Structure formats: C-alpha cells, structure tokens
Amino acid sequence: MRDLATVDAQWLIQRPFISPSWVIEDLLTAGLSLLVGSPKAGKSWMTLKMALCVSTGTPFWDLQTNASDVLYLCLEGTKSRIQQRLWRLTDEASPRLHIATSASKIGGDLISQLREFVAGNPETRLIIIDTLQMVRSVSKDSAYAADYGDMNVLKKFAD
C-alpha cells in the first residue's frame, strides 16, 4: 500500500504559487471551464460576444479582458448565421477571432486540431467549443464516466 502524499498547512501557506492567468478579469481564468444552462438561454450569443471582446481586448460586462487570439468552434451554426450574429454585435470584428463550423471528435483528432491551431496562433488564450455535444463520441459508459473521460481529455489539453 502507498502512503498518502500530504503536506502540512505551514509548508503550503509559505509556498509561492503563480496567480491564475486571467482571460477575463475576475470571471474567466486559463484552463477548462464549462458554461451550462437551459437551451436557447443565450449561451451562444454570450460566448460570441466574449470571443469578440477577448480578441479585441475590450471589456466584457465591464470586466477587463486580456487581448489574445480566440478560436470559436461554432459547431451548430453556419458561416452565414455567424455573420448575422457578428453584424448584430459589432461593426468591426477582429482578425484575432478565428471561427470554425466543424471539428473532429474528442476521441478522434480534435486535440490534434487544437494543438495545430495553437502552434500556428501562439497568442491563443481562449478556445470556445459551442456546443460540447458536437465533439463528443457515442459512449457505452455511464453518463458520469463519459463526462469524466471527455472533460479529462480537454482539461489535459487546457493545462
């Protein structure tokens, strides 16, 4: 049997740790985050606005953004539909906002596609997958096990 790896509170409190890297100050840090809500509640509109703000470095909900490249995987929309939404949200979009309407699955080439994108766009700090279900594969696992497995793959990439 392996012993538990513990640290004492005194050791922990004295260690310098790197503060989180904010994409949107006080709202969204680097790493894996999920935005969930009822269907048709405006999540896609909100994430597109978030993507626009981060790509231009403009505030989102009066919160400072750290300008960077953004990849927005709009997997249930068409280029025409995204264009209509962009027109309603802005007069000028940023070349730092990259949009795709198709991607591979998590168990397929998605992570390779994301790595390749980031390699070509090293200033990328935000990747939005809208919607997650579109990149998930059919699984015989329980819902919990499938969720855990998919999130683990995405978290490893995000880290």
C-alpha positions in Angstrom: 0.0 0.0 0.0 1.2 3.5 -0.8 1.3 6.2 1.8 -0.8 9.3 1.3 1.3 12.2 0.0 0.5 15.1 2.3 1.8 18.5 3.0 1.3 20.5 6.2 -0.5 23.8 6.2 2.6 25.7 7.3 4.5 24.4 4.3 1.6 25.2 2.0 1.0 28.7 3.2 4.6 29.7 2.7 4.9 28.4 -0.9 4.7 31.0 -3.7 2.2 29.9 -6.3 1.7 31.5 -9.6 -1.6 33.5 -9.7 -4.2 32.4 -12.2 -3.8 33.9 -15.7 -7.0 35.8 -16.4 -8.6 35.8 -19.8 -11.4 38.0 -18.4 -10.5 39.6 -15.1 -12.4 38.1 -12.1 -14.5 35.9 -14.4 -12.5 33.5 -16.5 -9.1 32.1 -16.0 -6.9 30.0 -18.2 -7.9 26.3 -18.0 -11.1 24.4 -18.6 -14.4 26.0 -17.8 -17.9 24.9 -18.7 -20.8 27.2 -19.4 -24.1 25.4 -18.9 -27.7 26.5 -19.0 -31.1 25.8 -20.4 -31.4 25.5 -24.2 -31.9 28.8 -26.0 -30.9 30.8 -23.0 -28.4 32.9 -25.0 -25.2 31.0 -24.3 -24.0 31.1 -27.9 -24.7 34.8 -28.1 -22.8 35.4 -24.9 -19.8 33.3 -25.9 -19.6 35.0 -29.3 -19.6 38.4 -27.5 -17.0 37.1 -25.1 -14.8 35.9 -28.0 -15.2 39.3 -29.7 -14.2 41.2 -26.6 -11.2 39.0 -25.8 -10.0 39.1 -29.4 -10.0 43.0 -29.3 -9.1 43.5 -25.7 -12.3 45.4 -25.0 -14.2 44.9 -21.7 -16.8 42.2 -21.3 -19.5 43.1 -18.9 -17.3 46.0 -17.7 -14.6 43.4 -16.9 -11.1 43.9 -18.3 -10.0 41.3 -20.9 -6.5 40.3 -21.8 -6.4 40.6 -25.6 -5.4 37.4 -27.4 -6.3 35.2 -30.3 -9.5 33.3 -29.9 -10.8 30.1 -31.5 -14.5 29.9 -31.6 -15.8 26.5 -32.7 -19.4 27.2 -33.7 -20.4 23.7 -34.4 -24.2 24.1 -34.7 -24.1 27.2 -36.9 -23.3 28.1 -40.4 -20.9 30.9 -41.6 -24.0 32.9 -42.7 -25.6 32.6 -39.3 -22.4 33.6 -37.5 -22.1 36.5 -39.9 -25.6 37.7 -39.0 -24.8 37.5 -35.3 -21.5 39.3 -35.8 -23.3 42.1 -37.6 -25.7 42.5 -34.6 -22.8 42.5 -32.1 -20.2 44.7 -33.8 -19.3 47.0 -36.7 -15.7 45.7 -36.8 -14.6 42.2 -36.0 -11.0 41.3 -35.2 -8.7 39.2 -37.3 -7.7 37.6 -34.0 -11.1 35.9 -33.7 -10.9 32.6 -35.7 -14.1 30.7 -36.4 -14.7 27.1 -37.5 -18.0 25.4 -38.1 -16.7 21.9 -38.0 -14.2 19.9 -35.9 -13.2 16.4 -35.1 -14.4 14.5 -32.1 -12.7 14.3 -28.7 -11.8 10.7 -29.2 -10.6 11.4 -32.8 -8.4 14.3 -34.0 -9.9 17.2 -32.0 -6.9 17.6 -29.7 -4.5 17.4 -32.6 -6.5 20.1 -34.4 -6.4 22.3 -31.4 -2.7 21.8 -30.9 -2.0 22.6 -34.5 -4.2 25.7 -34.3 -2.4 26.9 -31.1 1.0 26.2 -32.7 0.1 28.4 -35.6 -1.5 31.0 -33.3 0.6 31.0 -30.1 -1.2 34.0 -28.6 -4.4 32.0 -28.3 -5.8 32.3 -24.8 -9.4 31.3 -25.4 -11.0 28.4 -27.2 -14.8 28.1 -27.2 -16.5 24.9 -28.2 -20.1 25.6 -28.9 -21.6 23.1 -28.3 -19.7 20.4 -26.4 -22.0 17.6 -27.5 -20.9 18.1 -31.1 -17.4 17.0 -30.3 -18.4 14.1 -28.1 -18.4 10.5 -29.3 -21.1 8.0 -28.6 -20.1 6.0 -25.5 -21.3 2.8 -23.8 -20.0 4.2 -20.5 -22.3 5.7 -17.9 -23.0 9.4 -18.3 -20.7 10.2 -15.4 -17.9 8.1 -16.8 -18.3 9.6 -20.3 -18.4 13.1 -18.9 -15.4 12.5 -16.8 -13.4 11.0 -19.6 -14.2 13.8 -22.1 -13.5 16.5 -19.6 -10.2 14.9 -18.6 -9.0 14.9 -22.2 -10.0 18.6 -22.6 -8.5 19.6 -19.2 -5.2 18.0 -20.0 -5.1 20.0 -23.3 -6.1 23.2 -21.5 -3.4 22.7 -18.8 
